[in-house]
Amino acid sequence: MTALPLIDISGPDPAATAPDIEAACRRYGFFYVTGHGVPAAALDRLDRAARAFFALPPAAKMEIAMVRGGPAWRGYFPVGAELTAGRPDLKEGLYFGTELPDGHPRAGLPLHGRNLFPRQVPGLGPAVLSYLDSLHGVAQKVLRGVAVSLGLDAEYFASGYTAQPTVLFRIFHYPAAPPDTEDWGVGEHTDYGLLTLLAQDGNGGLAVRTPDFTMTVEPLPGWPAQGDPQPYGDYLVAKVARVFPELGLTLPRGA
Protein backbone atom coordinates (compact mmCIF):
# COMPACT_ATOMS: atom_id res chain seq x y z
CA MET A 1 0.00 0.00 0.00
CA THR A 2 1.21 3.52 -0.75
CA ALA A 3 2.75 5.25 2.25
CA LEU A 4 1.67 8.70 3.36
CA PRO A 5 3.85 11.58 2.12
CA LEU A 6 6.68 12.76 4.35
CA ILE A 7 7.04 16.56 4.34
CA ASP A 8 10.00 18.37 5.88
CA ILE A 9 9.03 21.80 7.22
CA SER A 10 12.48 22.77 8.52
CA GLY A 11 13.11 25.30 5.75
CA PRO A 12 12.21 29.00 6.06
CA ASP A 13 10.14 29.32 2.86
CA PRO A 14 6.56 27.90 2.98
CA ALA A 15 6.46 27.99 -0.82
CA ALA A 16 8.96 25.12 -0.82
CA THR A 17 6.52 22.76 0.88
CA ALA A 18 3.25 24.13 -0.52
CA PRO A 19 3.08 21.86 -3.62
CA ASP A 20 3.66 18.72 -1.53
CA ILE A 21 1.14 19.83 1.09
CA GLU A 22 -1.49 20.49 -1.58
CA ALA A 23 -0.95 17.10 -3.19
CA ALA A 24 -1.08 15.29 0.16
CA CYS A 25 -4.23 17.08 1.30
CA ARG A 26 -6.05 16.44 -1.95
CA ARG A 27 -5.15 12.75 -2.11
CA TYR A 28 -5.04 11.67 1.54
CA GLY A 29 -6.01 14.44 3.94
CA PHE A 30 -3.01 13.23 5.98
CA PHE A 31 0.75 13.55 5.82
CA TYR A 32 3.80 13.03 8.01
CA VAL A 33 5.67 16.13 9.19
CA THR A 34 9.40 16.13 9.89
CA GLY A 35 11.83 18.94 10.61
CA HIS A 36 9.41 20.40 13.15
CA GLY A 37 12.03 21.15 15.79
CA VAL A 38 10.11 19.80 18.79
CA PRO A 39 12.73 18.45 21.22
CA ALA A 40 12.63 14.68 21.60
CA ALA A 41 13.01 15.15 25.34
CA ALA A 42 9.74 17.11 25.51
CA LEU A 43 7.74 14.26 24.00
CA ASP A 44 9.55 11.68 26.08
CA ARG A 45 8.77 13.60 29.28
CA LEU A 46 5.11 13.91 28.29
CA ASP A 47 4.88 10.25 27.33
CA ARG A 48 6.25 9.06 30.68
CA ALA A 49 3.98 11.38 32.68
CA ALA A 50 0.90 10.35 30.69
CA ARG A 51 1.60 6.65 31.19
CA ALA A 52 2.04 7.26 34.91
CA PHE A 53 -1.37 8.94 35.03
CA PHE A 54 -3.21 6.21 33.13
CA ALA A 55 -1.67 3.61 35.47
CA LEU A 56 -3.41 5.24 38.47
CA PRO A 57 -6.45 3.59 40.09
CA PRO A 58 -9.80 4.69 38.59
CA ALA A 59 -10.79 6.71 41.65
CA ALA A 60 -7.58 8.74 41.48
CA LYS A 61 -8.09 9.51 37.79
CA MET A 62 -11.68 10.57 38.41
CA GLU A 63 -10.47 13.31 40.77
CA ILE A 64 -10.02 15.40 37.62
CA ALA A 65 -13.11 14.14 35.77
CA MET A 66 -14.31 16.39 32.96
CA VAL A 67 -17.46 17.30 34.86
CA ARG A 68 -15.16 19.34 37.12
CA GLY A 69 -13.82 21.31 34.17
CA GLY A 70 -17.08 23.01 33.29
CA PRO A 71 -17.34 24.79 29.94
CA ALA A 72 -13.54 24.80 29.57
CA TRP A 73 -13.87 21.11 28.55
CA ARG A 74 -10.86 19.92 30.54
CA GLY A 75 -10.08 16.78 32.48
CA TYR A 76 -10.30 12.98 32.37
CA PHE A 77 -12.87 10.62 30.88
CA PRO A 78 -12.92 6.82 31.41
CA VAL A 79 -13.11 4.01 28.85
CA GLY A 80 -16.47 3.98 27.07
CA ALA A 81 -17.42 7.55 27.96
CA GLU A 82 -16.96 8.80 24.37
CA LEU A 83 -18.88 7.46 21.40
CA THR A 84 -18.26 7.47 17.66
CA ALA A 85 -21.20 6.74 15.36
CA GLY A 86 -23.21 5.64 18.41
CA ARG A 87 -20.68 3.06 19.61
CA PRO A 88 -18.49 3.48 22.70
CA ASP A 89 -14.80 4.03 21.98
CA LEU A 90 -12.32 1.70 23.64
CA LYS A 91 -10.19 4.51 25.02
CA GLU A 92 -9.69 6.72 28.03
CA GLY A 93 -8.27 10.17 27.82
CA LEU A 94 -7.34 13.61 29.04
CA TYR A 95 -8.39 16.97 27.62
CA PHE A 96 -6.23 20.06 27.97
CA GLY A 97 -5.92 23.43 26.29
CA THR A 98 -4.29 26.83 26.56
CA GLU A 99 -3.90 27.68 30.24
CA LEU A 100 -5.93 30.81 31.06
CA PRO A 101 -6.18 32.40 34.51
CA ASP A 102 -9.62 33.05 35.95
CA GLY A 103 -9.49 36.78 35.18
CA HIS A 104 -8.60 36.35 31.50
CA PRO A 105 -11.14 37.91 29.08
CA ARG A 106 -11.71 34.56 27.36
CA ALA A 107 -11.87 32.46 30.54
CA GLY A 108 -15.34 31.03 30.98
CA LEU A 109 -16.02 30.78 27.26
CA PRO A 110 -16.49 27.24 25.91
CA LEU A 111 -13.13 25.46 25.51
CA HIS A 112 -11.27 28.22 27.41
CA GLY A 113 -10.05 28.33 30.99
CA ARG A 114 -7.86 26.51 33.48
CA ASN A 115 -6.60 22.98 32.99
CA LEU A 116 -7.13 20.17 35.47
CA PHE A 117 -3.86 18.46 36.36
CA PRO A 118 -3.50 15.38 38.61
CA ARG A 119 -1.87 15.86 42.00
CA GLN A 120 -0.53 12.29 41.86
CA VAL A 121 1.62 13.01 38.76
CA PRO A 122 3.04 16.49 39.36
CA GLY A 123 5.18 16.35 36.24
CA LEU A 124 2.23 16.04 33.86
CA GLY A 125 1.11 19.67 34.01
CA PRO A 126 4.51 21.22 33.16
CA ALA A 127 5.07 18.59 30.46
CA VAL A 128 1.71 19.36 28.82
CA LEU A 129 2.20 23.14 28.86
CA SER A 130 5.75 22.90 27.52
CA TYR A 131 4.63 20.56 24.75
CA LEU A 132 1.78 22.86 23.78
CA ASP A 133 4.17 25.80 23.53
CA SER A 134 6.38 23.78 21.17
CA LEU A 135 3.52 22.65 18.97
CA HIS A 136 2.04 26.13 18.57
CA GLY A 137 4.90 27.10 16.28
CA VAL A 138 4.69 23.80 14.40
CA ALA A 139 0.99 24.31 13.70
CA GLN A 140 1.51 27.86 12.45
CA LYS A 141 4.33 26.73 10.19
CA VAL A 142 2.23 23.94 8.68
CA LEU A 143 -0.60 26.41 8.09
CA ARG A 144 1.73 28.80 6.28
CA GLY A 145 2.41 26.03 3.81
CA VAL A 146 -1.32 25.29 3.56
CA ALA A 147 -2.04 28.97 2.91
CA VAL A 148 0.50 29.22 0.10
CA SER A 149 -0.83 25.97 -1.40
CA LEU A 150 -4.24 27.68 -1.63
CA GLY A 151 -2.81 30.74 -3.36
CA LEU A 152 -3.07 32.87 -0.21
CA ASP A 153 -0.53 34.97 1.65
CA ALA A 154 1.62 32.85 3.94
CA GLU A 155 0.31 34.73 7.00
CA TYR A 156 -3.35 34.37 6.03
CA PHE A 157 -4.21 32.06 8.94
CA ALA A 158 -1.80 33.51 11.50
CA SER A 159 -3.10 37.04 10.96
CA GLY A 160 -6.72 36.04 11.49
CA TYR A 161 -8.12 32.59 12.20
CA THR A 162 -5.18 31.40 14.32
CA ALA A 163 -3.97 34.71 15.77
CA GLN A 164 -5.60 33.53 19.02
CA PRO A 165 -6.41 29.89 18.25
CA THR A 166 -8.74 27.70 20.26
CA VAL A 167 -6.44 24.86 21.23
CA LEU A 168 -7.76 21.46 22.27
CA PHE A 169 -5.03 19.03 23.26
CA ARG A 170 -5.90 15.43 24.06
CA ILE A 171 -3.94 12.42 25.29
CA PHE A 172 -5.65 9.08 24.60
CA HIS A 173 -4.85 5.67 26.03
CA TYR A 174 -6.16 2.64 24.14
CA PRO A 175 -6.36 -0.53 26.24
CA ALA A 176 -5.89 -3.76 24.30
CA ALA A 177 -9.14 -5.05 22.82
CA PRO A 178 -10.47 -8.43 23.99
CA PRO A 179 -9.66 -11.30 21.61
CA ASP A 180 -12.04 -11.97 18.72
CA THR A 181 -13.90 -8.67 19.00
CA GLU A 182 -14.43 -5.88 16.53
CA ASP A 183 -14.14 -3.12 19.11
CA TRP A 184 -12.42 0.04 17.97
CA GLY A 185 -10.28 2.52 19.83
CA VAL A 186 -11.97 5.35 17.91
CA GLY A 187 -14.43 4.82 15.09
CA GLU A 188 -14.15 6.42 11.69
CA HIS A 189 -14.47 10.19 12.00
CA THR A 190 -13.47 13.56 10.59
CA ASP A 191 -11.86 16.00 12.99
CA TYR A 192 -13.82 19.20 13.50
CA GLY A 193 -10.86 21.57 13.98
CA LEU A 194 -8.87 23.48 11.41
CA LEU A 195 -5.75 21.38 11.92
CA THR A 196 -4.78 18.28 13.88
CA LEU A 197 -1.22 17.30 14.75
CA LEU A 198 -1.04 13.70 15.94
CA ALA A 199 1.89 11.93 17.59
CA GLN A 200 1.42 8.17 17.33
CA ASP A 201 3.42 5.73 19.43
CA GLY A 202 5.04 2.59 18.13
CA ASN A 203 2.01 0.35 18.72
CA GLY A 204 0.15 1.61 15.66
CA GLY A 205 -3.54 1.06 14.98
CA LEU A 206 -4.29 4.22 12.99
CA ALA A 207 -6.11 3.86 9.66
CA VAL A 208 -6.98 6.50 7.06
CA ARG A 209 -9.82 6.37 4.55
CA THR A 210 -9.43 8.20 1.25
CA PRO A 211 -12.03 8.37 -1.53
CA ASP A 212 -10.30 5.40 -3.16
CA PHE A 213 -9.05 3.13 -0.37
CA THR A 214 -8.41 2.65 3.34
CA MET A 215 -4.81 2.40 4.47
CA THR A 216 -2.94 1.64 7.68
CA VAL A 217 -0.72 4.47 8.88
CA GLU A 218 2.48 2.93 10.14
CA PRO A 219 4.35 4.64 12.98
CA LEU A 220 7.69 6.00 11.86
CA PRO A 221 10.77 4.98 13.87
CA GLY A 222 11.66 7.20 16.78
CA TRP A 223 8.71 7.39 19.15
CA PRO A 224 10.05 6.91 22.68
CA ALA A 225 7.99 3.77 23.19
CA GLN A 226 7.43 2.89 26.85
CA GLY A 227 9.58 5.88 27.79
CA ASP A 228 12.66 4.72 25.86
CA PRO A 229 14.41 8.03 25.02
CA GLN A 230 15.01 7.85 21.28
CA PRO A 231 14.95 10.73 18.74
CA TYR A 232 11.40 11.42 17.58
CA GLY A 233 10.97 12.57 14.02
CA ASP A 234 7.38 12.78 12.83
CA TYR A 235 3.90 14.12 13.34
CA LEU A 236 0.78 13.32 11.41
CA VAL A 237 -1.36 16.08 9.98
CA ALA A 238 -4.73 14.40 10.05
CA LYS A 239 -8.34 14.59 8.97
CA VAL A 240 -10.35 11.36 8.40
CA ALA A 241 -9.30 8.42 10.58
CA ARG A 242 -10.14 5.55 12.85
CA VAL A 243 -8.02 3.84 15.49
CA PHE A 244 -7.99 0.15 16.35
CA PRO A 245 -7.01 -0.60 19.97
CA GLU A 246 -3.48 -1.97 19.89
CA LEU A 247 -2.49 -0.73 23.38
CA GLY A 248 -0.96 2.66 22.87
CA LEU A 249 -1.03 6.39 23.35
CA THR A 250 -1.84 9.09 20.86
CA LEU A 251 -1.34 12.77 21.46
CA PRO A 252 -3.58 14.81 19.14
CA ARG A 253 -3.51 18.57 19.16
CA GLY A 254 -6.02 20.76 17.35
CA ALA A 255 -5.45 24.38 16.40
matplotlib code that plots the C-alpha trace (Angstrom):
import matplotlib.pyplot as plt

x = [0.0, 1.2, 2.7, 1.7, 3.8, 6.7, 7.0, 10.0, 9.0, 12.5, 13.1, 12.2, 10.1, 6.6, 6.5, 9.0, 6.5, 3.2, 3.1, 3.7, 1.1, -1.5, -0.9, -1.1, -4.2, -6.1, -5.2, -5.0, -6.0, -3.0, 0.8, 3.8, 5.7, 9.4, 11.8, 9.4, 12.0, 10.1, 12.7, 12.6, 13.0, 9.7, 7.7, 9.5, 8.8, 5.1, 4.9, 6.2, 4.0, 0.9, 1.6, 2.0, -1.4, -3.2, -1.7, -3.4, -6.5, -9.8, -10.8, -7.6, -8.1, -11.7, -10.5, -10.0, -13.1, -14.3, -17.5, -15.2, -13.8, -17.1, -17.3, -13.5, -13.9, -10.9, -10.1, -10.3, -12.9, -12.9, -13.1, -16.5, -17.4, -17.0, -18.9, -18.3, -21.2, -23.2, -20.7, -18.5, -14.8, -12.3, -10.2, -9.7, -8.3, -7.3, -8.4, -6.2, -5.9, -4.3, -3.9, -5.9, -6.2, -9.6, -9.5, -8.6, -11.1, -11.7, -11.9, -15.3, -16.0, -16.5, -13.1, -11.3, -10.0, -7.9, -6.6, -7.1, -3.9, -3.5, -1.9, -0.5, 1.6, 3.0, 5.2, 2.2, 1.1, 4.5, 5.1, 1.7, 2.2, 5.8, 4.6, 1.8, 4.2, 6.4, 3.5, 2.0, 4.9, 4.7, 1.0, 1.5, 4.3, 2.2, -0.6, 1.7, 2.4, -1.3, -2.0, 0.5, -0.8, -4.2, -2.8, -3.1, -0.5, 1.6, 0.3, -3.4, -4.2, -1.8, -3.1, -6.7, -8.1, -5.2, -4.0, -5.6, -6.4, -8.7, -6.4, -7.8, -5.0, -5.9, -3.9, -5.6, -4.8, -6.2, -6.4, -5.9, -9.1, -10.5, -9.7, -12.0, -13.9, -14.4, -14.1, -12.4, -10.3, -12.0, -14.4, -14.1, -14.5, -13.5, -11.9, -13.8, -10.9, -8.9, -5.7, -4.8, -1.2, -1.0, 1.9, 1.4, 3.4, 5.0, 2.0, 0.2, -3.5, -4.3, -6.1, -7.0, -9.8, -9.4, -12.0, -10.3, -9.0, -8.4, -4.8, -2.9, -0.7, 2.5, 4.3, 7.7, 10.8, 11.7, 8.7, 10.0, 8.0, 7.4, 9.6, 12.7, 14.4, 15.0, 14.9, 11.4, 11.0, 7.4, 3.9, 0.8, -1.4, -4.7, -8.3, -10.3, -9.3, -10.1, -8.0, -8.0, -7.0, -3.5, -2.5, -1.0, -1.0, -1.8, -1.3, -3.6, -3.5, -6.0, -5.4]
y = [0.0, 3.5, 5.3, 8.7, 11.6, 12.8, 16.6, 18.4, 21.8, 22.8, 25.3, 29.0, 29.3, 27.9, 28.0, 25.1, 22.8, 24.1, 21.9, 18.7, 19.8, 20.5, 17.1, 15.3, 17.1, 16.4, 12.8, 11.7, 14.4, 13.2, 13.5, 13.0, 16.1, 16.1, 18.9, 20.4, 21.2, 19.8, 18.4, 14.7, 15.2, 17.1, 14.3, 11.7, 13.6, 13.9, 10.2, 9.1, 11.4, 10.3, 6.6, 7.3, 8.9, 6.2, 3.6, 5.2, 3.6, 4.7, 6.7, 8.7, 9.5, 10.6, 13.3, 15.4, 14.1, 16.4, 17.3, 19.3, 21.3, 23.0, 24.8, 24.8, 21.1, 19.9, 16.8, 13.0, 10.6, 6.8, 4.0, 4.0, 7.6, 8.8, 7.5, 7.5, 6.7, 5.6, 3.1, 3.5, 4.0, 1.7, 4.5, 6.7, 10.2, 13.6, 17.0, 20.1, 23.4, 26.8, 27.7, 30.8, 32.4, 33.1, 36.8, 36.4, 37.9, 34.6, 32.5, 31.0, 30.8, 27.2, 25.5, 28.2, 28.3, 26.5, 23.0, 20.2, 18.5, 15.4, 15.9, 12.3, 13.0, 16.5, 16.3, 16.0, 19.7, 21.2, 18.6, 19.4, 23.1, 22.9, 20.6, 22.9, 25.8, 23.8, 22.7, 26.1, 27.1, 23.8, 24.3, 27.9, 26.7, 23.9, 26.4, 28.8, 26.0, 25.3, 29.0, 29.2, 26.0, 27.7, 30.7, 32.9, 35.0, 32.9, 34.7, 34.4, 32.1, 33.5, 37.0, 36.0, 32.6, 31.4, 34.7, 33.5, 29.9, 27.7, 24.9, 21.5, 19.0, 15.4, 12.4, 9.1, 5.7, 2.6, -0.5, -3.8, -5.1, -8.4, -11.3, -12.0, -8.7, -5.9, -3.1, 0.0, 2.5, 5.3, 4.8, 6.4, 10.2, 13.6, 16.0, 19.2, 21.6, 23.5, 21.4, 18.3, 17.3, 13.7, 11.9, 8.2, 5.7, 2.6, 0.4, 1.6, 1.1, 4.2, 3.9, 6.5, 6.4, 8.2, 8.4, 5.4, 3.1, 2.6, 2.4, 1.6, 4.5, 2.9, 4.6, 6.0, 5.0, 7.2, 7.4, 6.9, 3.8, 2.9, 5.9, 4.7, 8.0, 7.9, 10.7, 11.4, 12.6, 12.8, 14.1, 13.3, 16.1, 14.4, 14.6, 11.4, 8.4, 5.5, 3.8, 0.2, -0.6, -2.0, -0.7, 2.7, 6.4, 9.1, 12.8, 14.8, 18.6, 20.8, 24.4]
z = [0.0, -0.7, 2.3, 3.4, 2.1, 4.3, 4.3, 5.9, 7.2, 8.5, 5.7, 6.1, 2.9, 3.0, -0.8, -0.8, 0.9, -0.5, -3.6, -1.5, 1.1, -1.6, -3.2, 0.2, 1.3, -2.0, -2.1, 1.5, 3.9, 6.0, 5.8, 8.0, 9.2, 9.9, 10.6, 13.1, 15.8, 18.8, 21.2, 21.6, 25.3, 25.5, 24.0, 26.1, 29.3, 28.3, 27.3, 30.7, 32.7, 30.7, 31.2, 34.9, 35.0, 33.1, 35.5, 38.5, 40.1, 38.6, 41.7, 41.5, 37.8, 38.4, 40.8, 37.6, 35.8, 33.0, 34.9, 37.1, 34.2, 33.3, 29.9, 29.6, 28.6, 30.5, 32.5, 32.4, 30.9, 31.4, 28.8, 27.1, 28.0, 24.4, 21.4, 17.7, 15.4, 18.4, 19.6, 22.7, 22.0, 23.6, 25.0, 28.0, 27.8, 29.0, 27.6, 28.0, 26.3, 26.6, 30.2, 31.1, 34.5, 36.0, 35.2, 31.5, 29.1, 27.4, 30.5, 31.0, 27.3, 25.9, 25.5, 27.4, 31.0, 33.5, 33.0, 35.5, 36.4, 38.6, 42.0, 41.9, 38.8, 39.4, 36.2, 33.9, 34.0, 33.2, 30.5, 28.8, 28.9, 27.5, 24.8, 23.8, 23.5, 21.2, 19.0, 18.6, 16.3, 14.4, 13.7, 12.5, 10.2, 8.7, 8.1, 6.3, 3.8, 3.6, 2.9, 0.1, -1.4, -1.6, -3.4, -0.2, 1.7, 3.9, 7.0, 6.0, 8.9, 11.5, 11.0, 11.5, 12.2, 14.3, 15.8, 19.0, 18.3, 20.3, 21.2, 22.3, 23.3, 24.1, 25.3, 24.6, 26.0, 24.1, 26.2, 24.3, 22.8, 24.0, 21.6, 18.7, 19.0, 16.5, 19.1, 18.0, 19.8, 17.9, 15.1, 11.7, 12.0, 10.6, 13.0, 13.5, 14.0, 11.4, 11.9, 13.9, 14.7, 15.9, 17.6, 17.3, 19.4, 18.1, 18.7, 15.7, 15.0, 13.0, 9.7, 7.1, 4.5, 1.3, -1.5, -3.2, -0.4, 3.3, 4.5, 7.7, 8.9, 10.1, 13.0, 11.9, 13.9, 16.8, 19.2, 22.7, 23.2, 26.8, 27.8, 25.9, 25.0, 21.3, 18.7, 17.6, 14.0, 12.8, 13.3, 11.4, 10.0, 10.1, 9.0, 8.4, 10.6, 12.8, 15.5, 16.4, 20.0, 19.9, 23.4, 22.9, 23.4, 20.9, 21.5, 19.1, 19.2, 17.3, 16.4]

ax = plt.figure().add_subplot(projection="3d")
ax.plot(x, y, z, "-o")
ax.set_aspect("equal")
plt.show()
